[in-house]
Amino acid sequence: METLDLHGTRHGDVEREVIRFVERCWGKGEEEAKIITGHSLPMQKIVLDILDEYQAVAQIGGPLGVDNTLIRVLF
């Protein structure tokens, strides 16, 4: 599973990084990916807004929904 770790990424750079990541995953035919956001709610909102533009299904947390530091993405 492809993973993007946004720890240490400035909020102003998140949009560019997430778009690159999504485009790369789609180019490989990935069905699922993971974006690590940490506990930053503003960063999670930026990521979710971008994923919404791509009409990707996003779930905060791992498979059990308990880890709120990452977002699972289903393409």
Secondary structure, 3 states (H helix, E strand, C coil): CEEEECCCCCHHHHHHHHHHHHHHHHHHCCCEEEEECCCCHHHHHHHHHHHHHCCCEEEECCCCCCCCCEEEEEC
